[in-house]
């Protein structure tokens, strides 16, 4: 199963700030689509959680 989500903001800088907030809270993400302008005042970046390293996943416990 794949998981992805979007980070939405009013500007590219606000989206980048949202991504940084996720990282500061320990959520490792991989940006699959950098922030793009969707409409006036609406920017979107798509991200997926970073896969755990070998031996660190739930299946390894």
The first five atom37 places (N, CA, C, CB, O) and aatype in JSON, in Angstrom:
{
  "aatype": [20, 20, 20, 20, 20, 20, 20, 20, 20, 20, 20, 20, 20, 20, 20, 20, 20, 20, 20, 20, 20, 20, 20, 20, 20, 20, 20, 20, 20, 20, 20, 20, 20, 20, 20, 20, 20, 20, 20, 20, 20, 20, 20, 20, 20, 20, 20, 20, 20, 20, 20, 20, 20, 20, 20, 20, 20, 20, 20, 20, 20],
  "atom_mask": [
    [1, 1, 1, 1, 1],
    [1, 1, 1, 1, 1],
    [1, 1, 1, 1, 1],
    [1, 1, 1, 1, 1],
    [1, 1, 1, 1, 1],
    [1, 1, 1, 1, 1],
    [1, 1, 1, 1, 1],
    [1, 1, 1, 1, 1],
    [1, 1, 1, 1, 1],
    [1, 1, 1, 1, 1],
    [1, 1, 1, 1, 1],
    [1, 1, 1, 1, 1],
    [1, 1, 1, 1, 1],
    [1, 1, 1, 1, 1],
    [1, 1, 1, 1, 1],
    [1, 1, 1, 1, 1],
    [1, 1, 1, 1, 1],
    [1, 1, 1, 1, 1],
    [1, 1, 1, 1, 1],
    [1, 1, 1, 1, 1],
    [1, 1, 1, 1, 1],
    [1, 1, 1, 1, 1],
    [1, 1, 1, 1, 1],
    [1, 1, 1, 1, 1],
    [1, 1, 1, 1, 1],
    [1, 1, 1, 1, 1],
    [1, 1, 1, 1, 1],
    [1, 1, 1, 1, 1],
    [1, 1, 1, 1, 1],
    [1, 1, 1, 1, 1],
    [1, 1, 1, 1, 1],
    [1, 1, 1, 1, 1],
    [1, 1, 1, 1, 1],
    [1, 1, 1, 1, 1],
    [1, 1, 1, 1, 1],
    [1, 1, 1, 1, 1],
    [1, 1, 1, 1, 1],
    [1, 1, 1, 1, 1],
    [1, 1, 1, 1, 1],
    [1, 1, 1, 1, 1],
    [1, 1, 1, 1, 1],
    [1, 1, 1, 1, 1],
    [1, 1, 1, 1, 1],
    [1, 1, 1, 1, 1],
    [1, 1, 1, 1, 1],
    [1, 1, 1, 1, 1],
    [1, 1, 1, 1, 1],
    [1, 1, 1, 1, 1],
    [1, 1, 1, 1, 1],
    [1, 1, 1, 1, 1],
    [1, 1, 1, 1, 1],
    [1, 1, 1, 1, 1],
    [1, 1, 1, 1, 1],
    [1, 1, 1, 1, 1],
    [1, 1, 1, 1, 1],
    [1, 1, 1, 1, 1],
    [1, 1, 1, 1, 1],
    [1, 1, 1, 1, 1],
    [1, 1, 1, 1, 1],
    [1, 1, 1, 1, 1],
    [1, 1, 1, 1, 1]
  ],
  "atom_positions": [
    [[0.85, -1.16, 0.0], [0.0, 0.0, 0.0], [0.9, 1.23, 0.0], [-0.97, 0.0, 1.22], [1.9, 1.28, 0.71]],
    [[0.54, 2.2, -0.79], [1.27, 3.46, -0.83], [0.51, 4.55, -0.1], [1.53, 3.88, -2.28], [-0.72, 4.58, -0.1]],
    [[1.24, 5.43, 0.52], [0.65, 6.55, 1.24], [1.28, 7.82, 0.71], [0.85, 6.43, 2.8], [2.5, 7.91, 0.57]],
    [[0.45, 8.8, 0.41], [0.98, 10.11, 0.01], [0.0, 11.16, 0.51], [1.18, 10.22, -1.54], [-1.18, 10.88, 0.73]],
    [[0.49, 12.36, 0.68], [-0.38, 13.44, 1.11], [0.14, 14.75, 0.55], [-0.47, 13.51, 2.64], [1.26, 14.82, 0.06]],
    [[-0.67, 15.76, 0.63], [-0.32, 17.07, 0.12], [-0.17, 18.09, 1.22], [-1.34, 17.53, -0.87], [-0.82, 18.01, 2.26]],
    [[0.69, 19.05, 0.97], [0.85, 20.2, 1.86], [0.4, 21.41, 1.06], [2.34, 20.35, 2.39], [0.97, 21.71, 0.01]],
    [[-0.62, 22.1, 1.55], [-1.23, 23.22, 0.83], [-0.96, 24.52, 1.58], [-2.75, 22.99, 0.65], [-1.03, 24.56, 2.81]],
    [[-0.66, 25.57, 0.84], [-0.45, 26.88, 1.43], [-0.82, 27.98, 0.45], [0.99, 27.03, 1.89], [-1.14, 27.73, -0.71]],
    [[-0.76, 29.21, 0.95], [-1.1, 30.37, 0.12], [0.08, 30.83, -0.74], [-1.56, 31.51, 1.0], [-0.1, 31.67, -1.63]],
    [[1.27, 30.3, -0.48], [2.45, 30.66, -1.26], [3.43, 29.48, -1.23], [3.13, 31.96, -0.72], [3.29, 28.57, -0.41]],
    [[4.41, 29.51, -2.13], [5.42, 28.46, -2.13], [6.19, 28.47, -0.82], [6.39, 28.65, -3.32], [6.55, 27.41, -0.3]],
    [[6.45, 29.65, -0.27], [7.17, 29.76, 0.99], [6.37, 29.14, 2.14], [7.49, 31.22, 1.3], [6.95, 28.5, 3.02]],
    [[5.07, 29.32, 2.13], [4.23, 28.74, 3.18], [4.23, 27.21, 3.09], [2.78, 29.29, 3.08], [4.25, 26.53, 4.11]],
    [[4.21, 26.67, 1.88], [4.28, 25.22, 1.7], [5.62, 24.7, 2.2], [4.08, 24.84, 0.2], [5.66, 23.69, 2.91]],
    [[6.7, 25.37, 1.85], [8.03, 24.96, 2.33], [8.09, 25.02, 3.86], [9.13, 25.86, 1.71], [8.7, 24.16, 4.49]],
    [[7.46, 26.03, 4.45], [7.39, 26.12, 5.9], [6.64, 24.94, 6.5], [6.72, 27.43, 6.32], [7.02, 24.44, 7.56]],
    [[5.58, 24.49, 5.84], [4.83, 23.33, 6.31], [5.66, 22.06, 6.23], [3.56, 23.15, 5.49], [5.61, 21.23, 7.14]],
    [[6.44, 21.91, 5.16], [7.32, 20.76, 5.05], [8.39, 20.78, 6.14], [7.98, 20.72, 3.66], [8.71, 19.74, 6.72]],
    [[8.93, 21.94, 6.41], [9.93, 22.06, 7.47], [9.33, 21.74, 8.83], [10.53, 23.47, 7.48], [9.99, 21.12, 9.66]],
    [[8.1, 22.14, 9.06], [7.42, 21.83, 10.33], [7.28, 20.31, 10.5], [6.02, 22.51, 10.37], [7.52, 19.79, 11.59]],
    [[6.91, 19.62, 9.44], [6.83, 18.15, 9.51], [8.18, 17.56, 9.89], [6.34, 17.56, 8.17], [8.26, 16.68, 10.75]],
    [[9.23, 18.04, 9.24], [10.57, 17.51, 9.52], [11.01, 17.8, 10.96], [11.58, 18.11, 8.55], [11.63, 16.95, 11.6]],
    [[10.69, 18.99, 11.45], [11.06, 19.34, 12.83], [10.37, 18.44, 13.85], [10.73, 20.8, 13.12], [10.89, 18.22, 14.94]],
    [[9.2, 17.92, 13.49], [8.46, 17.03, 14.39], [8.82, 15.57, 14.17], [6.97, 17.22, 14.21], [8.14, 14.67, 14.67]],
    [[9.89, 15.33, 13.41], [10.4, 13.99, 13.24], [9.74, 13.17, 12.15], [10.27, 13.27, 14.5], [9.93, 11.95, 12.09]],
    [[8.96, 13.8, 11.3], [8.31, 13.09, 10.2], [9.2, 13.22, 8.96], [6.87, 13.64, 9.93], [9.29, 14.29, 8.36]],
    [[9.83, 12.13, 8.6], [10.71, 12.13, 7.43], [9.86, 11.96, 6.19], [11.8, 11.01, 7.53], [9.16, 10.95, 6.05]],
    [[9.92, 12.92, 5.28], [9.12, 12.87, 4.06], [10.02, 13.02, 2.84], [8.04, 13.95, 4.06], [11.09, 13.62, 2.9]],
    [[9.54, 12.45, 1.74], [10.18, 12.61, 0.44], [9.24, 13.42, -0.43], [10.52, 11.21, -0.21], [8.08, 13.04, -0.61]],
    [[9.71, 14.53, -0.95], [8.87, 15.37, -1.8], [8.8, 14.74, -3.19], [9.43, 16.84, -1.88], [9.81, 14.62, -3.88]],
    [[7.59, 14.33, -3.58], [7.41, 13.73, -4.9], [6.99, 14.75, -5.94], [6.38, 12.62, -4.83], [7.14, 14.52, -7.14]],
    [[6.47, 15.88, -5.49], [6.14, 17.0, -6.38], [6.41, 18.28, -5.62], [4.64, 16.93, -6.87], [5.72, 18.56, -4.64]],
    [[7.39, 19.07, -6.03], [7.67, 20.34, -5.35], [6.44, 21.26, -5.41], [8.9, 21.03, -5.97], [5.53, 21.04, -6.2]],
    [[6.45, 22.28, -4.59], [5.33, 23.22, -4.54], [5.05, 23.81, -5.92], [5.62, 24.34, -3.54], [5.93, 24.39, -6.56]],
    [[3.81, 23.65, -6.36], [3.35, 24.2, -7.62], [2.14, 25.08, -7.38], [3.02, 23.08, -8.64], [1.32, 24.8, -6.51]],
    [[2.04, 26.15, -8.16], [0.88, 27.04, -8.05], [-0.31, 26.37, -8.73], [1.18, 28.43, -8.69], [-0.28, 26.09, -9.93]],
    [[-1.36, 26.12, -7.96], [-2.56, 25.5, -8.49], [-3.55, 26.57, -8.99], [-3.22, 24.61, -7.42], [-4.06, 26.48, -10.11]],
    [[-3.8, 27.56, -8.17], [-4.64, 28.71, -8.5], [-4.1, 29.89, -7.72], [-6.17, 28.44, -8.18], [-3.13, 29.75, -6.98]],
    [[-4.72, 31.05, -7.87], [-4.29, 32.21, -7.09], [-4.4, 31.89, -5.61], [-5.14, 33.46, -7.44], [-5.45, 31.48, -5.12]],
    [[-3.3, 32.06, -4.89], [-3.3, 31.85, -3.45], [-3.4, 30.41, -3.02], [-4.41, 32.6, -2.85], [-3.75, 30.13, -1.87]],
    [[-3.1, 29.47, -3.91], [-3.16, 28.06, -3.54], [-1.99, 27.31, -4.19], [-4.53, 27.43, -3.97], [-1.93, 27.15, -5.41]],
    [[-1.08, 26.87, -3.33], [0.09, 26.12, -3.75], [0.03, 24.74, -3.11], [1.41, 26.87, -3.36], [-0.49, 24.58, -2.01]],
    [[0.57, 23.74, -3.82], [0.49, 22.36, -3.34], [1.8, 21.63, -3.6], [-0.68, 21.63, -4.02], [2.37, 21.72, -4.68]],
    [[2.27, 20.9, -2.6], [3.39, 19.97, -2.75], [2.88, 18.59, -2.34], [4.64, 20.41, -1.87], [2.11, 18.47, -1.39]],
    [[3.3, 17.58, -3.06], [2.92, 16.2, -2.71], [4.14, 15.51, -2.1], [2.41, 15.41, -3.97], [5.26, 15.65, -2.59]],
    [[3.9, 14.77, -1.03], [4.97, 14.09, -0.31], [4.54, 12.68, 0.07], [5.38, 14.88, 0.95], [3.35, 12.37, 0.12]],
    [[5.53, 11.84, 0.33], [5.29, 10.5, 0.86], [6.19, 10.32, 2.07], [5.57, 9.39, -0.22], [7.26, 10.93, 2.15]],
    [[5.76, 9.5, 3.01], [6.65, 9.23, 4.15], [7.9, 8.52, 3.66], [5.92, 8.36, 5.23], [7.85, 7.72, 2.72]],
    [[9.02, 8.81, 4.29], [10.27, 8.16, 3.9], [10.25, 6.74, 4.44], [11.51, 8.95, 4.44], [9.88, 6.51, 5.59]],
    [[10.66, 5.79, 3.62], [10.69, 4.39, 4.03], [11.72, 4.2, 5.14], [11.01, 3.48, 2.83], [12.78, 4.83, 5.12]],
    [[11.43, 3.33, 6.1], [12.4, 3.07, 7.17], [13.63, 2.34, 6.62], [11.76, 2.24, 8.3], [13.56, 1.65, 5.6]],
    [[14.73, 2.51, 7.29], [15.97, 1.81, 6.9], [15.8, 0.32, 7.16], [17.2, 2.36, 7.68], [14.94, -0.09, 7.95]],
    [[16.61, -0.48, 6.51], [16.56, -1.94, 6.74], [16.67, -2.24, 8.23], [17.71, -2.66, 5.96], [17.53, -1.7, 8.93]],
    [[15.78, -3.12, 8.69], [15.81, -3.52, 10.1], [15.05, -2.59, 11.02], [17.2, -3.61, 10.56], [15.0, -2.85, 12.22]],
    [[14.45, -1.5, 10.5], [13.75, -0.54, 11.36], [12.26, -0.5, 11.12], [14.31, 0.83, 11.14], [11.56, 0.23, 11.82]],
    [[11.74, -1.26, 10.16], [10.32, -1.24, 9.86], [9.5, -2.05, 10.84], [10.09, -1.74, 8.48], [10.05, -2.81, 11.63]],
    [[8.19, -1.9, 10.78], [7.3, -2.65, 11.66], [7.43, -4.15, 11.44], [5.87, -2.22, 11.44], [7.34, -4.92, 12.4]],
    [[7.64, -4.57, 10.21], [7.78, -5.98, 9.92], [9.04, -6.61, 10.48], [7.74, -6.19, 8.45], [9.16, -7.83, 10.5]],
    [[9.97, -5.79, 10.93], [11.23, -6.28, 11.45], [11.18, -6.52, 12.94], [12.33, -5.31, 11.13], [12.14, -7.06, 13.51]],
    [[10.1, -6.14, 13.58], [10.04, -6.27, 15.05], [9.78, -7.67, 15.49], [8.99, -5.38, 15.61], [9.7, -7.93, 16.69]]
  ]
}
